[in-house]
Amino acid sequence: MAYSTDRRRPSRAPRENGRPPRENGRAPHGSGGDLPETLRRLDGAPYGRYRSLTGRRYAAGPAPEGLTVELVRAQADPYAPPARVAVQVPASAAGFPAELYGTPVRRRALACFLARRAAALADDDLSVDAGGQEVLDRSSCQVSERGAVTLRLNVPLPGPGRRIDGRAAEDLLCRRLPRLAERALCHAALDAAAIRRFIETVEDSRALREALPGLGLVAFVADGAVLPRRSGVDDRPATGPSVVPFRSPEELRVTVELPHAGAVSGMGVPEGVTLVVGGGFHGKSTLLRALESGVYDHVPGDGRELVASRHETVKVRAEDGRRVERVDLHAFVSHLPTGQDTTDFRTDNASGSTSQAASIVEAVEAGARVLLVDEDTAATNLMIRDARMQALVAKEREPLTPFVDLVGSLHREHGVSTVLVMGGSGDYTEVAGRVVMMDGYRPADVTARAKELAAVPTGRRAEADAFPAVVHRSPDPASVDGTVRGRLRVTARGTDALVLGEHTVDVRAVEQITDSRQVVGIGLALGLLVREGHLDGRRTLAAALDLLDAQLAAGVGPLLSLRDEDFALPRRFEVAAALNRLRTLSVTRRP
């Protein structure tokens, strides 16, 4: 597994007489032992004896009362990736009012708040995964139904000369860790108003997202939202006088009643086909990126707290070189000069157009109900073929059917809406139900004017009128083997790649992955699909993902049973995207 903590030189503590004493006792048996005494007995023992402490919970100090520490995984040596430690504070010591953890949404929000607090207070030797702007269900901090708090973190165990430094370990595990728990995981030490604000922000976001289908919307952007980010590598909100808060056009204004914020007004993006147009650098892609991120809740102060998209929203794009395994592309590709069957298409090196076509079909297969497409990252020849090109290249010589002729049918026949950013082709105005123009980051509804222009004939002819039913596929579990020497191997290389077993999966084009911990979660989810038999060679991918969703609805536990690691729960769509990019994937097809 990959570890985010830098490899530092092992901690050293001063020694009387310049030499650590030898171990004068044995490691305790069972659980509930006294950790300080145990570490003192291990002082000077070979470093590998740390492993004797794993799998037991130890009382680590007088406060918080009842706190226990468990060494989940020990280091092989002082220079190896750090140990994994779980700190549990019982509900009686944590002291949170029951109303703060009474629902799964509140427990997730409270855990995220506590992880962020712990990360802010932790010293250099204690590494806590707190994430970024999104509020995700993370393994690093969990709140139980009864209010107990468990913090999991990476800790480098001290050991100069490859011998256990028991006194430094006692200070680290029995003083500094309990002190961190007392300051970061106990209600009495925290800002109660900030906790409530955090939880209420998440609850409002969740309520807004769940209200969208009943309102006939695929997304909502609240008035006053701050959509621009500081930079491409800094996801915090942009600041300064040039930042323009969002304000809905009157024609698209919707008011939603939320549990805590009350009546909130903003732009509702309706079901169907919505086109976002405007000049370069005026905020088209910024709006689309906010909708991409709108599938997640955000921390207070992010600026996008009340930007929500339906959970089943998937961003698709072109992706030269990706693998495609037995996908029915005939809606987009009628024939190929090679004679390859496009109803059962596979390649190890897809072009931009075929990769984007495959991604659309795969997203619908996985259950997507909203597609997001930005012309900047799309294949032009899949998006449009204008009248002049139709006149120059006869249809029988052009295998591609452009998305403009299928996007309407995708909604009518399959209930899949699409939001497109388009600045270079006006032909989409003929199929769009709504057209929004971004002008200096200010949206305007220009649907009426767009329809007037679309009524003027251009000579272009539609090349299709129906999007066919998706052919479902059943993955072979043997082709999704992530084990190395009998153990599941999952490594994240940032947000660019997932190493699963001996294979590297390129996920750079899966743009709704927000941090590397989600990549680890995706790898573990693939391992769970195989271990639990959800992928059995007969069950369709969509049905297997339904079982995965049901299993993960209770939280991170099923993935922790595979490996206790820093990860965030992934959505089914990113799991499916990684699976579809696995170059060993083998499937059978179901009618």
DRENTORTOR-880349 format. One record per residue (C-alpha): x, z, y; residue number from 1; residue in three letters. Coordinates in steps of 0.05 Angstrom, whole numbers, plus 5000, padded with zeros to 4 digits. Example, Ala and Ser with C-alpha at 12.3 -4.5 7.8 and 13.67 -1.06 7.14 Angstrom:
BEGIN
px_pz_py_k_r
5246_5156_4910_1_ALA
5273_5143_4979_2_SER
% end
This chain:
BEGIN
px_pz_py_k_r
5000_5000_5000_1_MET
5021_4990_5072_2_ALA
5032_5049_5117_3_TYR
5026_5047_5192_4_SER
5071_5107_5205_5_THR
5142_5089_5224_6_ASP
5196_5112_5176_7_ARG
5232_5168_5213_8_ARG
5291_5209_5192_9_ARG
5267_5271_5155_10_PRO
5254_5334_5194_11_SER
5309_5386_5193_12_ARG
5305_5460_5204_13_ALA
5362_5509_5217_14_PRO
5388_5546_5156_15_ARG
5418_5614_5150_16_GLU
5489_5610_5120_17_ASN
5485_5534_5128_18_GLY
5457_5521_5059_19_ARG
5385_5521_5033_20_PRO
5371_5570_4978_21_PRO
5352_5547_4909_22_ARG
5281_5548_4883_23_GLU
5265_5617_4856_24_ASN
5195_5606_4829_25_GLY
5147_5556_4800_26_ARG
5093_5514_4832_27_ALA
5024_5546_4829_28_PRO
4973_5524_4779_29_HIS
4900_5510_4794_30_GLY
4871_5509_4864_31_SER
4863_5557_4921_32_GLY
4935_5580_4918_33_GLY
4974_5606_4977_34_ASP
5012_5547_5007_35_LEU
5063_5584_5051_36_PRO
5087_5625_4992_37_GLU
5090_5564_4948_38_THR
5132_5525_4997_39_LEU
5180_5582_5006_40_ARG
5190_5584_4931_41_ARG
5204_5509_4930_42_LEU
5255_5513_4986_43_ASP
5319_5477_4964_44_GLY
5288_5446_4902_45_ALA
5297_5371_4888_46_PRO
5254_5330_4934_47_TYR
5212_5303_4877_48_GLY
5184_5372_4865_49_ARG
5136_5360_4923_50_TYR
5096_5321_4872_51_ARG
5081_5386_4836_52_SER
5036_5405_4895_53_LEU
4990_5344_4889_54_THR
4918_5349_4867_55_GLY
4908_5421_4888_56_ARG
4876_5453_4949_57_ARG
4915_5508_4981_58_TYR
4898_5560_5033_59_ALA
4945_5542_5090_60_ALA
4937_5596_5142_61_GLY
4892_5649_5173_62_PRO
4856_5601_5221_63_ALA
4811_5564_5219_64_PRO
4781_5611_5167_65_GLU
4773_5577_5100_66_GLY
4816_5517_5118_67_LEU
4849_5484_5058_68_THR
4905_5432_5053_69_VAL
4913_5383_4995_70_GLU
4974_5340_4984_71_LEU
4939_5278_4958_72_VAL
5001_5236_4949_73_ARG
5073_5259_4956_74_ALA
5133_5218_4981_75_GLN
5183_5192_4931_76_ALA
5241_5212_4977_77_ASP
5250_5232_5050_78_PRO
5257_5159_5072_79_TYR
5196_5132_5035_80_ALA
5128_5121_5068_81_PRO
5098_5188_5087_82_PRO
5055_5233_5044_83_ALA
4980_5233_5046_84_ARG
4948_5299_5064_85_VAL
4875_5320_5068_86_ALA
4855_5379_5111_87_VAL
4786_5408_5101_88_GLN
4751_5454_5149_89_VAL
4688_5487_5121_90_PRO
4623_5482_5160_91_ALA
4626_5556_5176_92_SER
4692_5548_5211_93_ALA
4679_5479_5242_94_ALA
4616_5508_5273_95_GLY
4580_5444_5293_96_PHE
4505_5451_5306_97_PRO
4466_5418_5249_98_ALA
4433_5369_5297_99_GLU
4501_5337_5310_100_LEU
4509_5315_5237_101_TYR
4437_5310_5213_102_GLY
4437_5234_5200_103_THR
4489_5185_5173_104_PRO
4495_5153_5242_105_VAL
4509_5220_5274_106_ARG
4560_5239_5221_107_ARG
4596_5173_5231_108_ARG
4597_5182_5306_109_ALA
4620_5255_5302_110_LEU
4675_5237_5253_111_ALA
4700_5182_5299_112_CYS
4700_5230_5358_113_PHE
4740_5281_5318_114_LEU
4790_5230_5292_115_ALA
4803_5206_5363_116_ARG
4812_5278_5386_117_ARG
4859_5293_5329_118_ALA
4900_5231_5343_119_ALA
4906_5249_5416_120_ALA
4931_5320_5399_121_LEU
4975_5304_5339_122_ALA
5050_5308_5348_123_ASP
5099_5255_5326_124_ASP
5100_5277_5253_125_ASP
5024_5274_5243_126_LEU
4993_5205_5241_127_SER
4917_5200_5247_128_VAL
4880_5134_5243_129_ASP
4830_5136_5301_130_ALA
4817_5062_5309_131_GLY
4804_5025_5374_132_GLY
4741_5011_5414_133_GLN
4694_5004_5354_134_GLU
4660_5063_5320_135_VAL
4672_5049_5246_136_LEU
4664_5090_5184_137_ASP
4736_5109_5170_138_ARG
4769_5146_5113_139_SER
4812_5185_5162_140_SER
4756_5232_5182_141_CYS
4691_5249_5148_142_GLN
4635_5299_5163_143_VAL
4594_5321_5104_144_SER
4518_5330_5102_145_GLU
4530_5405_5109_146_ARG
4578_5400_5168_147_GLY
4646_5408_5134_148_ALA
4701_5365_5164_149_VAL
4756_5330_5125_150_THR
4815_5299_5161_151_LEU
4862_5253_5122_152_ARG
4929_5237_5153_153_LEU
4999_5213_5138_154_ASN
5053_5266_5141_155_VAL
5129_5257_5129_156_PRO
5150_5316_5086_157_LEU
5217_5347_5108_158_PRO
5276_5344_5061_159_GLY
5348_5337_5086_160_PRO
5396_5317_5031_161_GLY
5337_5299_4987_162_ARG
5320_5372_4976_163_ARG
5256_5406_4997_164_ILE
5260_5439_5064_165_ASP
5209_5493_5048_166_GLY
5212_5528_5116_167_ARG
5202_5464_5155_168_ALA
5147_5443_5107_169_ALA
5114_5511_5116_170_GLU
5116_5502_5192_171_ASP
5088_5432_5186_172_LEU
5032_5444_5136_173_LEU
5015_5517_5148_174_CYS
5023_5524_5223_175_ARG
5021_5456_5258_176_ARG
4966_5426_5215_177_LEU
4920_5486_5220_178_PRO
4933_5489_5295_179_ARG
4913_5416_5301_180_LEU
4851_5429_5259_181_ALA
4831_5488_5303_182_GLU
4839_5447_5367_183_ARG
4810_5381_5343_184_ALA
4760_5396_5287_185_LEU
4724_5459_5310_186_CYS
4665_5457_5357_187_HIS
4687_5518_5398_188_ALA
4750_5482_5421_189_ALA
4716_5417_5441_190_LEU
4676_5390_5500_191_ASP
4604_5397_5475_192_ALA
4577_5349_5528_193_ALA
4628_5296_5509_194_ALA
4609_5302_5436_195_ILE
4536_5292_5452_196_ARG
4550_5234_5498_197_ARG
4591_5200_5443_198_PHE
4537_5211_5390_199_ILE
4481_5188_5436_200_GLU
4519_5126_5455_201_THR
4526_5107_5382_202_VAL
4453_5124_5366_203_GLU
4429_5080_5424_204_ASP
4472_5022_5401_205_SER
4446_5028_5330_206_ARG
4374_5032_5354_207_ALA
4383_4971_5398_208_LEU
4412_4930_5341_209_ARG
4355_4950_5295_210_GLU
4304_4931_5348_211_ALA
4328_4859_5355_212_LEU
4289_4826_5298_213_PRO
4223_4857_5321_214_GLY
4236_4829_5390_215_LEU
4251_4759_5364_216_GLY
4323_4765_5389_217_LEU
4391_4754_5357_218_VAL
4429_4791_5411_219_ALA
4423_4833_5474_220_PHE
4470_4843_5532_221_VAL
4453_4900_5579_222_ALA
4455_4894_5654_223_ASP
4519_4926_5679_224_GLY
4558_4912_5615_225_ALA
4632_4897_5625_226_VAL
4651_4840_5579_227_LEU
4722_4819_5599_228_PRO
4780_4854_5564_229_ARG
4846_4874_5594_230_ARG
4885_4823_5553_231_SER
4888_4788_5487_232_GLY
4924_4849_5457_233_VAL
4887_4904_5496_234_ASP
4814_4910_5477_235_ASP
4798_4961_5531_236_ARG
4752_4938_5588_237_PRO
4783_4900_5645_238_ALA
4784_4937_5711_239_THR
4791_4919_5784_240_GLY
4751_4886_5839_241_PRO
4751_4818_5804_242_SER
4711_4844_5745_243_VAL
4638_4821_5748_244_VAL
4588_4867_5713_245_PRO
4537_4828_5672_246_PHE
4468_4815_5699_247_ARG
4413_4779_5662_248_SER
4377_4718_5688_249_PRO
4305_4737_5703_250_GLU
4279_4685_5653_251_GLU
4315_4720_5596_252_LEU
4308_4792_5619_253_ARG
4283_4840_5565_254_VAL
4271_4915_5570_255_THR
4284_4958_5509_256_VAL
4267_5032_5502_257_GLU
4325_5070_5471_258_LEU
4326_5142_5445_259_PRO
4374_5170_5497_260_HIS
4385_5117_5551_261_ALA
4311_5105_5558_262_GLY
4288_5037_5586_263_ALA
4347_4989_5587_264_VAL
4343_4919_5615_265_SER
4387_4860_5599_266_GLY
4391_4790_5572_267_MET
4357_4777_5506_268_GLY
4385_4719_5465_269_VAL
4326_4689_5428_270_PRO
4323_4665_5357_271_GLU
4335_4591_5347_272_GLY
4390_4551_5380_273_VAL
4421_4578_5444_274_THR
4473_4537_5482_275_LEU
4522_4570_5530_276_VAL
4552_4521_5580_277_VAL
4594_4524_5643_278_GLY
4661_4506_5671_279_GLY
4727_4528_5644_280_GLY
4747_4601_5657_281_PHE
4676_4620_5678_282_HIS
4661_4668_5620_283_GLY
4631_4626_5564_284_LYS
4679_4648_5510_285_SER
4681_4719_5538_286_THR
4606_4724_5527_287_LEU
4612_4697_5457_288_LEU
4668_4746_5440_289_ARG
4623_4802_5464_290_ALA
4569_4778_5416_291_LEU
4620_4774_5360_292_GLU
4637_4847_5372_293_SER
4564_4865_5382_294_GLY
4556_4876_5307_295_VAL
4594_4941_5317_296_TYR
4580_5004_5358_297_ASP
4630_5020_5413_298_HIS
4659_5083_5444_299_VAL
4633_5108_5511_300_PRO
4667_5073_5569_301_GLY
4681_5010_5530_302_ASP
4634_4968_5574_303_GLY
4599_4937_5513_304_ARG
4563_5000_5490_305_GLU
4496_4964_5498_306_LEU
4517_4895_5475_307_VAL
4486_4886_5407_308_ALA
4482_4830_5357_309_SER
4444_4829_5292_310_ARG
4485_4857_5235_311_HIS
4480_4789_5199_312_GLU
4519_4753_5254_313_THR
4580_4712_5233_314_VAL
4630_4674_5275_315_LYS
4653_4608_5244_316_VAL
4709_4562_5263_317_ARG
4755_4506_5239_318_ALA
4814_4528_5197_319_GLU
4863_4475_5175_320_ASP
4895_4488_5108_321_GLY
4848_4538_5079_322_ARG
4824_4535_5007_323_ARG
4753_4515_4990_324_VAL
4726_4529_4920_325_GLU
4666_4490_4894_326_ARG
4623_4491_4957_327_VAL
4565_4443_4966_328_ASP
4585_4406_5030_329_LEU
4541_4345_5024_330_HIS
4499_4366_5084_331_ALA
4561_4354_5126_332_PHE
4602_4306_5083_333_VAL
4562_4251_5049_334_SER
4620_4217_5013_335_HIS
4695_4212_5012_336_LEU
4741_4151_5004_337_PRO
4772_4185_4944_338_THR
4704_4188_4909_339_GLY
4707_4265_4904_340_GLN
4638_4297_4895_341_ASP
4620_4331_4960_342_THR
4563_4370_4927_343_THR
4617_4407_4887_344_ASP
4676_4405_4933_345_PHE
4743_4439_4925_346_ARG
4810_4433_4959_347_THR
4873_4474_4969_348_ASP
4884_4444_5038_349_ASN
4820_4434_5077_350_ALA
4818_4394_5142_351_SER
4789_4424_5205_352_GLY
4721_4392_5194_353_SER
4715_4408_5120_354_THR
4739_4479_5131_355_SER
4687_4492_5185_356_GLN
4633_4460_5142_357_ALA
4652_4505_5084_358_ALA
4653_4567_5128_359_SER
4582_4552_5152_360_ILE
4556_4543_5081_361_VAL
4594_4604_5056_362_GLU
4567_4647_5112_363_ALA
4495_4627_5097_364_VAL
4508_4639_5023_365_GLU
4532_4710_5039_366_ALA
4468_4724_5079_367_GLY
4485_4706_5151_368_ALA
4425_4699_5197_369_ARG
4463_4683_5261_370_VAL
4522_4637_5270_371_LEU
4569_4638_5330_372_LEU
4609_4575_5346_373_VAL
4658_4562_5403_374_ASP
4679_4491_5415_375_GLU
4749_4515_5431_376_ASP
4760_4534_5358_377_THR
4713_4482_5326_378_ALA
4728_4414_5295_379_ALA
4704_4363_5346_380_THR
4686_4311_5294_381_ASN
4642_4360_5258_382_LEU
4607_4382_5321_383_MET
4586_4315_5352_384_ILE
4588_4239_5345_385_ARG
4563_4208_5409_386_ASP
4529_4141_5419_387_ALA
4592_4102_5433_388_ARG
4626_4127_5371_389_MET
4564_4112_5330_390_GLN
4566_4041_5356_391_ALA
4640_4034_5343_392_LEU
4642_4066_5273_393_VAL
4583_4049_5229_394_ALA
4550_4107_5192_395_LYS
4568_4079_5124_396_GLU
4641_4086_5144_397_ARG
4634_4156_5172_398_GLU
4624_4210_5118_399_PRO
4614_4267_5168_400_LEU
4545_4288_5192_401_THR
4553_4326_5257_402_PRO
4528_4397_5265_403_PHE
4484_4376_5324_404_VAL
4438_4341_5275_405_ASP
4434_4400_5227_406_LEU
4432_4462_5271_407_VAL
4357_4456_5286_408_GLY
4339_4449_5212_409_SER
4384_4508_5195_410_LEU
4337_4551_5237_411_HIS
4271_4518_5218_412_ARG
4282_4516_5143_413_GLU
4330_4574_5132_414_HIS
4318_4623_5189_415_GLY
4390_4619_5212_416_VAL
4399_4619_5288_417_SER
4460_4593_5324_418_THR
4494_4609_5390_419_VAL
4542_4555_5413_420_LEU
4592_4553_5470_421_VAL
4597_4481_5492_422_MET
4629_4452_5554_423_GLY
4644_4381_5532_424_GLY
4582_4352_5500_425_SER
4512_4348_5530_426_GLY
4480_4323_5465_427_ASP
4467_4395_5444_428_TYR
4418_4402_5501_429_THR
4369_4361_5460_430_GLU
4367_4412_5403_431_VAL
4376_4477_5442_432_ALA
4317_4522_5454_433_GLY
4354_4558_5510_434_ARG
4412_4537_5554_435_VAL
4451_4591_5592_436_VAL
4503_4571_5644_437_MET
4560_4618_5659_438_MET
4583_4612_5732_439_ASP
4637_4661_5754_440_GLY
4617_4707_5696_441_TYR
4545_4706_5721_442_ARG
4493_4676_5673_443_PRO
4436_4632_5694_444_ALA
4380_4601_5653_445_ASP
4386_4526_5662_446_VAL
4341_4506_5604_447_THR
4291_4467_5647_448_ALA
4345_4425_5680_449_ARG
4380_4414_5614_450_ALA
4316_4388_5583_451_LYS
4305_4341_5641_452_GLU
4374_4311_5629_453_LEU
4363_4309_5554_454_ALA
4300_4268_5564_455_ALA
4343_4211_5590_456_VAL
4360_4167_5529_457_PRO
4434_4160_5513_458_THR
4425_4114_5454_459_GLY
4450_4166_5405_460_ARG
4413_4169_5338_461_ARG
4404_4231_5296_462_ALA
4441_4224_5230_463_GLU
4404_4278_5190_464_ALA
4341_4319_5195_465_ASP
4346_4372_5141_466_ALA
4396_4425_5119_467_PHE
4392_4432_5043_468_PRO
4385_4496_5004_469_ALA
4450_4532_4991_470_VAL
4478_4528_4921_471_VAL
4499_4598_4900_472_HIS
4563_4612_4863_473_ARG
4584_4665_4813_474_SER
4657_4687_4819_475_PRO
4698_4699_4757_476_ASP
4724_4771_4762_477_PRO
4789_4752_4725_478_ALA
4806_4706_4784_479_SER
4800_4765_4833_480_VAL
4852_4809_4799_481_ASP
4886_4853_4850_482_GLY
4927_4895_4803_483_THR
5002_4897_4795_484_VAL
5027_4932_4732_485_ARG
4957_4960_4722_486_GLY
4947_4988_4792_487_ARG
4907_4959_4849_488_LEU
4953_4935_4904_489_ARG
4925_4926_4973_490_VAL
4967_4915_5036_491_THR
4946_4895_5106_492_ALA
4993_4853_5148_493_ARG
4960_4869_5213_494_GLY
4895_4831_5220_495_THR
4928_4766_5197_496_ASP
4934_4774_5122_497_ALA
4911_4814_5062_498_LEU
4958_4823_5003_499_VAL
4915_4832_4941_500_LEU
4956_4842_4879_501_GLY
5007_4787_4879_502_GLU
4969_4741_4926_503_HIS
4966_4735_5001_504_THR
4899_4719_5034_505_VAL
4902_4689_5104_506_ASP
4847_4721_5145_507_VAL
4869_4701_5214_508_ARG
4807_4658_5224_509_ALA
4760_4715_5204_510_VAL
4752_4735_5277_511_GLU
4705_4794_5269_512_GLN
4759_4835_5235_513_ILE
4777_4884_5291_514_THR
4837_4922_5262_515_ASP
4883_4926_5202_516_SER
4845_4984_5171_517_ARG
4786_4937_5159_518_GLN
4833_4891_5122_519_VAL
4852_4948_5076_520_VAL
4778_4963_5067_521_GLY
4765_4891_5049_522_ILE
4818_4893_4995_523_GLY
4791_4957_4967_524_LEU
4720_4929_4968_525_ALA
4744_4869_4928_526_LEU
4775_4917_4878_527_GLY
4709_4956_4874_528_LEU
4669_4892_4862_529_LEU
4712_4879_4801_530_VAL
4718_4951_4776_531_ARG
4643_4964_4780_532_GLU
4626_4899_4746_533_GLY
4588_4873_4807_534_HIS
4628_4809_4796_535_LEU
4615_4794_4723_536_ASP
4619_4718_4720_537_GLY
4543_4711_4719_538_ARG
4517_4748_4780_539_ARG
4518_4707_4845_540_THR
4563_4727_4901_541_LEU
4503_4744_4945_542_ALA
4475_4791_4892_543_ALA
4543_4824_4881_544_ALA
4548_4836_4956_545_LEU
4479_4868_4955_546_ASP
4504_4917_4902_547_LEU
4567_4930_4944_548_LEU
4525_4945_5005_549_ASP
4482_4993_4966_550_ALA
4543_5029_4938_551_GLN
4577_5035_5006_552_LEU
4514_5057_5042_553_ALA
4533_5129_5028_554_ALA
4601_5121_5060_555_GLY
4674_5115_5042_556_VAL
4672_5154_4976_557_GLY
4671_5094_4928_558_PRO
4732_5063_4961_559_LEU
4769_5129_4965_560_LEU
4760_5134_4890_561_SER
4804_5072_4884_562_LEU
4858_5098_4931_563_ARG
4861_5151_4985_564_ASP
4887_5109_5043_565_GLU
4871_5096_5116_566_ASP
4816_5044_5116_567_PHE
4751_5026_5151_568_ALA
4688_5004_5115_569_LEU
4682_4928_5120_570_PRO
4619_4886_5127_571_ARG
4598_4843_5069_572_ARG
4613_4780_5109_573_PHE
4687_4795_5118_574_GLU
4692_4814_5045_575_VAL
4661_4747_5026_576_ALA
4706_4710_5075_577_ALA
4769_4741_5044_578_ALA
4744_4726_4974_579_LEU
4730_4653_4992_580_ASN
4802_4647_5019_581_ARG
4833_4676_4956_582_LEU
4872_4619_4926_583_ARG
4861_4642_4854_584_THR
4785_4645_4862_585_LEU
4746_4611_4806_586_SER
4670_4605_4807_587_VAL
4612_4576_4768_588_THR
4552_4549_4806_589_ARG
4480_4570_4802_590_ARG
4421_4523_4818_591_PRO
% end
